[in-house]
Amino acid sequence: MINQNLSITERIVRSILGVIITLWAINQAEMNILEWVAAIAGVFLVLNAIFGRCYLWFWLNLDSCQQSYGDNCTNDSACN
């Protein structure tokens, strides 16, 4: 398991965007490939926000949590 790498602000933004995108996608008259991709992306954004971990950012070596909390971010409770 990777350490948390999302700051509180980013987690809030991801959760709001994820809910908006998912709701938009599932409220369409027909679910085409675009709507399915958007719904899946929205769900992943919400999951990122809940757990505070983004695997894409881990692979790209990005960490907004560490910028906000410094060295205390290696402790999982620091970014909660």
PyMOL commands that set and color helices and strands:
alter all, ss='L'
color gray80, all
select helices_A, chain A and resi 8-26+33-51+55-59+64-74+76-79
alter helices_A, ss='H'
color red, helices_A
deselect
rebuild
show_as cartoon
